[in-house]
Amino acid sequence: MFTAFVNALNECARESDVFRVFARGQGFLATYKCQKAFRIGSACTMVAIGAVSLEMIGWDAVVFELVSLF
């Protein structure tokens, strides 16, 4: 019972922050920044996976990754 109250109290703070961001007219900018950060993080992850697969498999992995992009 007590943990449900604490969880609800924590969610209220997060929801009020979301409402505050969108109420100030900065919602689009905040969404765009999150989208950009996600894309950069995904690209960095792809580079890291490529480096490890190149080390483990060899140059065949590079060909497979290039084919899988298209």
KAGIFEN-V206642 format. One record per helix or strand of 2 or more residues. SS is the DSSP state (helix for helix, strand for strand). FROM is the first residue (numbers start at 0). TO is the last residue. If there is no record, write none. Layout:
SS;FROM;TO, SS;FROM;TO
//
This chain:
helix;1;22, helix;26;55, helix;58;68
//
